[in-house]
Structure formats: structure tokens, C-alpha cells
Amino acid sequence: MKKKVIILRFGSVIPLKKEFAIMSTLTEGSGECVGCSTNIGVISIVNTQFTPKKITELFRNVAEETDDTLPVIAWYDDGDAGFDLTSELFENFKECNDTFDREFGKDLNRCTMTLDELLDLVNTKGLPQFTEEELKRLKELSK
């Protein structure tokens, strides 16, 4: 299931060409991402199935391939994470977050599984254990 992930890439305050390729990979071409400059790099919000750990690995792999550095922190927007960074670093974050919600909806807990994935889930956890969103998605796909 896709979740909203926040990515802070340190370094250049202008998005790099390779970042656009990474974002395309993360969104599987859906374009469900927004970003803005900060005084220490670029902050992006993406709707993805990739975990924060996988996202940081992807950035690390691209950095190694291009002999460049792309230091990054990634976390779920609802995750229990804490940072002791000055507020000026995130002065544009609210606008970026609002833009993401406006573009892609606030209900990011919607189920995006395929019919095959849902049927596999029926076998593993049973239909009575489905969440409301999973049931809604199953009905939607079975029409």
C-alpha cells in the first residue's frame, strides 16, 4: 500500500536530474510527489510503496553509480521521528505539504493493491479481517 513519505536530500538547493529519475521510480510513474528548496537541500513528499529504508538505499545506489553524494533522510509522515533542526530549514514545508495534499488528496490511506494482491490477502488473513479500505478496493476492482 502506498504511504506518504517525506524525503530531505541535503546539498544542492536545486533538484538534481538524477532526483527526477529517483522520484519517477518511487512513484512508479504516477508523479505523486512534490518538492521545494530549503537552505540545506530539497525536501520532497512522495506517495510510494517504497519504505524510507529502501528510499535511502536507492539514493545511496544512485550516488555510488554517479560518483556523487546524495545524503538523505526519509521518514513516514505519520512516523514517530524526531529531529532537532532549526525551523528556518522547513519554512517552506507547510506549503509543500499543503500542495501535496491538494494535488493527491489527504486520504492517503486508500488501498492501492491490485486484485491479485487482494486475493492473496484473502488467502492469508481472510476476508473478515480486511480493513474498510481493502474491502472498498476489492469491490471497486471486481466490477
N, CA, C and O of each residue as an XYZ file, in Angstrom:
572
protein
N       0.848     -1.175      0.000
C       0.000      0.000      0.000
C       0.897      1.242      0.000
O       1.908      1.286      0.701
N       0.529      2.220     -0.768
C       1.300      3.453     -0.834
C       1.116      4.263      0.445
O       0.036      4.295      1.035
N       2.202      4.915      0.856
C       2.155      5.797      2.012
C       2.899      7.089      1.677
O       3.746      7.130      0.784
N       2.565      8.115      2.402
C       3.207      9.414      2.240
C       4.561      9.385      2.968
O       4.631      9.108      4.166
N       5.622      9.674      2.222
C       6.976      9.680      2.772
C       7.593     11.053      2.514
O       7.431     11.635      1.442
N       8.294     11.548      3.511
C       8.988     12.826      3.401
C      10.474     12.535      3.221
O      11.051     11.726      3.949
N      11.082     13.195      2.253
C      12.492     12.975      1.934
C      13.224     14.312      2.011
O      12.835     15.282      1.361
N      14.274     14.351      2.803
C      15.126     15.538      2.882
C      16.479     15.157      2.305
O      17.227     14.379      2.898
N      16.785     15.725      1.122
C      18.062     15.469      0.458
C      18.952     16.673      0.671
O      18.607     17.780      0.258
N      20.069     16.476      1.296
C      20.996     17.559      1.600
C      21.869     17.874      0.387
O      22.090     17.019     -0.470
N      22.358     19.106      0.328
C      23.258     19.508     -0.752
C      22.647     20.599     -1.586
O      22.138     21.588     -1.058
N      22.694     20.423     -2.894
C      22.184     21.420     -3.829
C      20.734     21.773     -3.500
O      19.922     20.891     -3.218
N      20.415     23.071     -3.538
C      19.045     23.512     -3.248
C      18.163     23.444     -4.494
O      16.972     23.753     -4.445
N      18.758     23.039     -5.597
C      18.027     22.854     -6.851
C      17.907     21.349     -7.090
O      18.905     20.637     -6.981
N      16.717     20.850     -7.412
C      16.587     19.409     -7.671
C      17.558     18.969     -8.771
O      17.710     19.637     -9.794
N      18.202     17.844     -8.534
C      19.168     17.312     -9.481
C      18.473     16.403    -10.496
O      17.433     15.812    -10.208
N      19.059     16.304    -11.674
C      18.486     15.484    -12.741
C      18.239     14.047    -12.259
O      17.208     13.448    -12.564
N      19.194     13.514    -11.509
C      19.057     12.136    -11.039
C      17.930     11.994    -10.011
O      17.363     10.913     -9.848
N      17.608     13.100     -9.316
C      16.479     13.063     -8.371
C      15.156     12.849     -9.092
O      14.282     12.142     -8.592
N      15.006     13.453    -10.261
C      13.776     13.272    -11.027
C      13.612     11.802    -11.407
O      12.500     11.274    -11.394
N      14.722     11.145    -11.744
C      14.665      9.720    -12.072
C      14.286      8.899    -10.844
O      13.501      7.956    -10.944
N      14.842      9.253     -9.690
C      14.513      8.548     -8.450
C      13.032      8.728     -8.125
O      12.355      7.767     -7.760
N      12.531      9.948     -8.256
C      11.121     10.207     -7.950
C      10.208      9.440     -8.896
O       9.148      8.963     -8.490
N      10.607      9.322    -10.136
C       9.815      8.550    -11.091
C       9.761      7.076    -10.668
O       8.718      6.429    -10.763
N      10.892      6.565    -10.206
C      10.942      5.190     -9.706
C      10.056      5.039     -8.473
O       9.279      4.089     -8.371
N      10.176      5.981     -7.538
C       9.406      5.906     -6.291
C       7.900      5.962     -6.527
O       7.133      5.291     -5.837
N       7.482      6.762     -7.499
C       6.045      6.912     -7.763
C       5.553      5.955     -8.839
O       4.373      5.957     -9.189
N       6.464      5.138     -9.362
C       6.144      4.215    -10.444
C       5.474      4.950    -11.598
O       4.553      4.441    -12.238
N       5.973      6.181    -11.848
C       5.493      6.983    -12.962
C       4.214      7.753    -12.713
O       3.744      8.459    -13.604
N       3.629      7.636    -11.513
C       2.353      8.320    -11.244
C       2.534      9.826    -11.046
O       1.586     10.594    -11.212
N       3.745     10.246    -10.694
C       4.000     11.666    -10.465
C       3.457     12.177     -9.149
O       3.359     13.388     -8.955
N       3.096     11.275     -8.228
C       2.547     11.694     -6.945
C       3.668     12.160     -6.010
O       3.990     11.495     -5.025
N       4.248     13.305     -6.335
C       5.286     13.873     -5.486
C       5.372     15.377     -5.725
O       5.064     15.878     -6.807
N       5.794     16.064     -4.700
C       6.075     17.495     -4.788
C       7.359     17.753     -4.017
O       7.771     16.940     -3.189
N       7.981     18.874     -4.290
C       9.201     19.201     -3.579
C       9.442     20.694     -3.564
O       8.866     21.443     -4.354
N      10.305     21.116     -2.649
C      10.675     22.526     -2.588
C      12.089     22.640     -2.036
O      12.595     21.740     -1.366
N      12.699     23.754     -2.335
C      14.048     24.023     -1.856
C      14.026     24.447     -0.401
O      13.068     25.061      0.068
N      15.088     24.112      0.304
C      15.343     24.639      1.642
C      16.752     25.218      1.579
O      17.427     25.118      0.555
N      17.181     25.810      2.657
C      18.535     26.364      2.614
C      19.619     25.299      2.800
O      20.806     25.621      2.820
N      19.215     24.036      2.934
C      20.202     22.954      3.059
C      20.034     21.859      2.015
O      20.783     20.881      2.020
N      19.067     22.007      1.123
C      18.830     20.982      0.110
C      17.404     21.045     -0.394
O      16.818     22.122     -0.504
N      16.851     19.885     -0.700
C      15.496     19.800     -1.232
C      14.682     18.866     -0.353
O      15.136     17.783      0.017
N      13.471     19.304     -0.024
C      12.547     18.442      0.710
C      11.443     18.035     -0.252
O      10.881     18.870     -0.961
N      11.143     16.756     -0.268
C      10.121     16.215     -1.163
C       9.133     15.387     -0.364
O       9.462     14.827      0.682
N       7.927     15.324     -0.876
C       6.907     14.452     -0.311
C       6.437     13.564     -1.446
O       6.123     14.041     -2.536
N       6.392     12.276     -1.181
C       6.070     11.322     -2.233
C       5.089     10.280     -1.710
O       5.160      9.871     -0.551
N       4.188      9.864     -2.561
C       3.264      8.787     -2.243
C       3.835      7.530     -2.893
O       3.863      7.424     -4.119
N       4.291      6.578     -2.076
C       5.056      5.457     -2.615
C       4.849      4.187     -1.811
O       4.405      4.222     -0.664
N       5.178      3.072     -2.431
C       5.183      1.788     -1.734
C       6.564      1.501     -1.148
O       6.725      0.562     -0.369
N       7.565      2.309     -1.521
C       8.915      2.125     -1.002
C       8.972      2.559      0.465
O       8.363      3.561      0.838
N       9.689      1.823      1.281
C       9.887      2.198      2.679
C      10.972      3.267      2.759
O      11.775      3.397      1.835
N      11.010      4.036      3.850
C      12.097      5.007      4.000
C      13.486      4.369      3.870
O      14.393      4.969      3.293
N      13.649      3.168      4.401
C      14.944      2.482      4.299
C      15.288      2.196      2.837
O      16.424      2.418      2.417
N      14.322      1.708      2.060
C      14.566      1.425      0.638
C      14.858      2.708     -0.134
O      15.668      2.714     -1.061
N      14.185      3.804      0.261
C      14.416      5.080     -0.416
C      15.843      5.552     -0.183
O      16.513      5.992     -1.117
N      16.311      5.464      1.055
C      17.691      5.893      1.326
C      18.688      4.995      0.599
O      19.726      5.471      0.141
N      18.384      3.695      0.488
C      19.256      2.786     -0.275
C      19.289      3.175     -1.752
O      20.345      3.142     -2.384
N      18.129      3.542     -2.297
C      18.053      3.956     -3.697
C      18.912      5.200     -3.933
O      19.663      5.257     -4.907
N      18.804      6.188     -3.054
C      19.634      7.390     -3.175
C      21.113      7.026     -3.064
O      21.935      7.553     -3.814
N      21.463      6.129     -2.134
C      22.852      5.726     -1.952
C      23.370      5.026     -3.208
O      24.492      5.287     -3.642
N      22.566      4.145     -3.792
C      22.982      3.441     -5.010
C      23.216      4.402     -6.167
O      24.201      4.274     -6.895
N      22.317      5.361     -6.339
C      22.477      6.348     -7.404
C      23.730      7.183     -7.150
O      24.466      7.495     -8.086
N      23.976      7.547     -5.891
C      25.160      8.334     -5.547
C      26.436      7.557     -5.902
O      27.386      8.134     -6.431
N      26.459      6.259     -5.612
C      27.629      5.434     -5.922
C      27.827      5.303     -7.439
O      28.953      5.370     -7.932
N      26.730      5.118     -8.165
C      26.818      4.971     -9.625
C      27.322      6.236    -10.300
O      28.018      6.169    -11.313
N      26.970      7.398     -9.739
C      27.346      8.665    -10.361
C      28.566      9.293     -9.702
O      28.975     10.398    -10.057
N      29.150      8.570     -8.730
C      30.317      9.077     -8.005
C      30.026     10.458     -7.421
O      30.837     11.378     -7.526
N      28.873     10.579     -6.815
C      28.398     11.827     -6.237
C      27.786     11.489     -4.883
O      27.595     10.315     -4.568
N      27.485     12.482     -4.097
C      26.822     12.220     -2.825
C      25.413     12.774     -2.853
O      25.170     13.863     -3.374
N      24.503     12.029     -2.299
C      23.121     12.458     -2.153
C      22.679     12.104     -0.731
O      21.820     11.241     -0.550
N      23.259     12.764      0.283
C      22.843     12.433      1.646
C      21.359     12.723      1.828
O      20.862     13.771      1.417
N      20.659     11.777      2.452
C      19.206     11.874      2.509
C      18.665     11.307      3.820
O      19.239     10.383      4.397
N      17.566     11.870      4.271
C      16.781     11.335      5.383
C      15.377     11.141      4.830
O      14.837     12.034      4.178
N      14.780      9.973      5.089
C      13.411      9.708      4.646
C      12.618      9.155      5.822
O      13.126      8.350      6.603
N      11.362      9.597      5.943
C      10.519      9.107      7.029
C       9.055      9.192      6.632
O       8.670     10.013      5.799
N       8.237      8.326      7.244
C       6.796      8.374      7.011
C       6.237      9.624      7.678
O       6.696     10.015      8.752
N       5.250     10.253      7.048
C       4.694     11.482      7.620
C       4.002     11.222      8.946
O       3.877     12.135      9.762
N       3.545      9.981      9.182
C       2.890      9.670     10.443
C       3.820      8.916     11.389
O       3.396      8.422     12.434
N       5.100      8.836     11.005
C       6.066      8.086     11.794
C       6.498      8.830     13.038
O       6.378     10.052     13.131
N       6.999      8.073     13.984
C       7.479      8.640     15.231
C       8.958      8.950     15.068
O       9.820      8.149     15.430
N       9.237     10.119     14.521
C      10.620     10.523     14.304
C      10.821     11.908     14.895
O       9.901     12.725     14.918
N      11.996     12.154     15.357
C      12.289     13.467     15.918
C      13.584     14.015     15.367
O      14.555     13.284     15.170
N      13.587     15.308     15.122
C      14.770     15.981     14.607
C      14.946     17.284     15.359
O      13.972     17.980     15.647
N      16.149     17.603     15.669
C      16.433     18.857     16.336
C      17.071     19.794     15.318
O      18.275     20.046     15.347
N      16.237     20.303     14.421
C      16.709     21.192     13.361
C      15.985     22.518     13.492
O      14.846     22.561     13.955
N      16.626     23.587     13.095
C      16.009     24.899     13.228
C      14.803     25.039     12.308
O      14.757     24.439     11.234
N      13.840     25.826     12.730
C      12.601     25.969     11.964
C      12.822     26.620     10.599
O      12.037     26.391      9.679
N      13.882     27.430     10.449
C      14.138     28.068      9.160
C      14.382     27.040      8.061
O      14.133     27.307      6.886
N      14.873     25.859      8.449
C      15.142     24.830      7.452
C      13.857     24.367      6.778
O      13.878     23.885      5.645
N      12.747     24.517      7.475
C      11.484     23.997      6.971
C      10.463     25.099      6.750
O       9.261     24.842      6.821
N      10.910     26.315      6.485
C       9.970     27.423      6.327
C       8.997     27.200      5.176
O       7.884     27.724      5.206
N       9.395     26.434      4.163
C       8.510     26.168      3.018
C       7.806     24.825      3.125
O       7.043     24.456      2.232
N       8.048     24.084      4.209
C       7.491     22.748      4.312
C       5.965     22.743      4.329
O       5.351     21.927      3.641
N       5.341     23.631      5.097
C       3.885     23.648      5.179
C       3.281     23.833      3.789
O       2.323     23.149      3.429
N       3.836     24.749      3.018
C       3.339     24.979      1.657
C       3.507     23.727      0.799
O       2.609     23.364      0.040
N       4.646     23.079      0.921
C       4.923     21.855      0.168
C       3.939     20.756      0.581
O       3.386     20.065     -0.275
N       3.722     20.596      1.879
C       2.809     19.586      2.398
C       1.375     19.879      1.948
O       0.652     18.967      1.546
N       0.967     21.135      2.015
C      -0.377     21.523      1.573
C      -0.562     21.256      0.078
O      -1.623     20.802     -0.349
N       0.470     21.539     -0.712
C       0.406     21.290     -2.153
C       0.229     19.806     -2.428
O      -0.571     19.421     -3.281
N       0.972     18.972     -1.709
C       0.844     17.527     -1.881
C      -0.587     17.081     -1.580
O      -1.188     16.348     -2.365
N      -1.131     17.523     -0.446
C      -2.494     17.137     -0.070
C      -3.523     17.628     -1.084
O      -4.486     16.925     -1.390
N      -3.317     18.825     -1.598
C      -4.232     19.382     -2.594
C      -4.179     18.572     -3.894
O      -5.210     18.286     -4.502
N      -2.964     18.210     -4.306
C      -2.770     17.502     -5.576
C      -3.200     16.037     -5.516
O      -3.778     15.510     -6.467
N      -2.918     15.398     -4.406
C      -3.093     13.950     -4.358
C      -4.061     13.482     -3.281
O      -4.196     12.280     -3.053
N      -4.736     14.413     -2.616
C      -5.752     14.047     -1.636
C      -5.165     13.756     -0.278
O      -4.045     13.262     -0.151
N      -5.947     14.073      0.732
C      -5.497     13.840      2.097
C      -5.688     12.389      2.515
O      -5.038     11.928      3.453
N      -6.568     11.666      1.835
C      -6.856     10.289      2.202
C      -5.830      9.359      1.567
O      -6.135      8.624      0.628
N      -4.610      9.403      2.095
C      -3.551      8.591      1.512
C      -3.523      7.178      2.077
O      -2.640      6.389      1.739
N      -4.485      6.855      2.937
C      -4.571      5.501      3.464
C      -5.426      4.620      2.562
O      -5.730      3.477      2.902
N      -5.813      5.165      1.405
C      -6.634      4.370      0.498
C      -5.817      3.180      0.008
O      -4.595      3.247     -0.130
N      -6.512      2.122     -0.242
C      -5.871      0.887     -0.686
C      -5.551      0.985     -2.175
O      -6.409      1.364     -2.973
N      -4.332      0.647     -2.546
C      -3.916      0.689     -3.950
C      -3.498     -0.689     -4.454
O      -2.866     -0.805     -5.504
N      -3.853     -1.738     -3.702
C      -3.460     -3.087     -4.094
C      -4.175     -3.517     -5.369
O      -5.275     -3.056     -5.676
N      -3.518     -4.415     -6.104
C      -4.121     -4.994     -7.295
C      -5.097     -6.084     -6.866
O      -5.113     -6.488     -5.703
N      -5.900     -6.552     -7.795
C      -6.852     -7.619     -7.493
C      -6.111     -8.874     -7.042
O      -6.526     -9.531     -6.088
N      -5.024     -9.206     -7.722
C      -4.234    -10.382     -7.333
C      -3.700    -10.243     -5.905
O      -3.732    -11.203     -5.135
N      -3.216     -9.068     -5.555
C      -2.702     -8.842     -4.202
C      -3.815     -9.000     -3.164
O      -3.605     -9.582     -2.100
N      -4.991     -8.480     -3.485
C      -6.120     -8.598     -2.565
C      -6.564    -10.046     -2.415
O      -6.887    -10.485     -1.311
N      -6.583    -10.789     -3.516
C      -6.967    -12.201     -3.433
C      -5.949    -13.001     -2.619
O      -6.325    -13.895     -1.861
N      -4.670    -12.685     -2.773
C      -3.642    -13.318     -1.938
C      -3.880    -13.001     -0.468
O      -3.690    -13.851      0.403
N      -4.297    -11.771     -0.205
C      -4.567    -11.345      1.169
C      -5.768    -12.084      1.751
O      -5.796    -12.388      2.944
N      -6.758    -12.371      0.910
C      -7.912    -13.156      1.366
C      -7.421    -14.518      1.860
O      -7.877    -15.014      2.891
N      -6.483    -15.120      1.114
C      -5.950    -16.432      1.494
C      -5.130    -16.384      2.777
O      -5.142    -17.338      3.556
N      -4.416    -15.280      3.005
C      -3.540    -15.215      4.170
C      -4.237    -14.735      5.443
O      -3.984    -15.274      6.520
N      -5.102    -13.740      5.337
C      -5.724    -13.230      6.562
C      -7.233    -13.387      6.604
O      -7.845    -13.199      7.656
N      -7.839    -13.725      5.485
C      -9.280    -13.943      5.448
C     -10.050    -12.655      5.255
O      -9.658    -11.599      5.751
N     -11.140    -12.752      4.537
C     -11.970    -11.592      4.211
C     -12.510    -10.860      5.449
O     -12.587     -9.632      5.431
N     -12.886    -11.571      6.521
C     -13.398    -10.856      7.704
C     -12.359     -9.918      8.354
O     -12.722     -9.011      9.103
N     -11.088    -10.141      8.066
C     -10.025     -9.321      8.662
C      -9.633     -8.126      7.789
O      -8.741     -7.359      8.152
N     -10.290     -7.966      6.651
C      -9.982     -6.863      5.745
C     -10.339     -5.525      6.398
O     -11.307     -5.422      7.152
N      -9.540     -4.510      6.092
C      -9.875     -3.158      6.528
C     -10.981     -2.623      5.623
O     -11.264     -3.192      4.569
N     -11.584     -1.555      6.034
C     -12.638     -0.923      5.242
C     -12.105     -0.518      3.860
O     -12.788     -0.678      2.848
N     -10.871      0.009      3.835
C     -10.267      0.428      2.569
C      -9.985     -0.763      1.658
O     -10.167     -0.668      0.444
N      -9.542     -1.886      2.232
C      -9.274     -3.072      1.430
C     -10.577     -3.624      0.839
O     -10.612     -4.030     -0.322
N     -11.633     -3.637      1.636
C     -12.936     -4.093      1.122
C     -13.446     -3.183      0.007
O     -13.966     -3.650     -1.007
N     -13.288     -1.884      0.213
C     -13.704     -0.912     -0.800
C     -12.949     -1.136     -2.102
O     -13.540     -1.107     -3.182
N     -11.634     -1.362     -1.999
C     -10.800     -1.581     -3.189
C     -11.192     -2.887     -3.878
O     -11.240     -2.947     -5.106
N     -11.472     -3.928     -3.103
C     -11.868     -5.207     -3.684
C     -13.165     -5.064     -4.464
O     -13.281     -5.595     -5.568
N     -14.145     -4.354     -3.908
C     -15.412     -4.129     -4.600
C     -15.183     -3.312     -5.879
O     -15.768     -3.592     -6.925
N     -14.327     -2.307     -5.769
C     -14.022     -1.446     -6.918
C     -13.415     -2.239     -8.070
O     -13.782     -2.036     -9.227
N     -12.490     -3.141     -7.758
C     -11.784     -3.909     -8.783
C     -12.619     -5.058     -9.337
O     -12.368     -5.520    -10.450
N     -13.597     -5.519     -8.584
C     -14.370     -6.668     -9.039
C     -15.571     -6.286     -9.890
O     -16.360     -7.153    -10.266
N     -15.723     -5.005    -10.200
C     -16.833     -4.555    -11.051
C     -16.549     -4.839    -12.495
O     -17.371     -4.530    -13.358
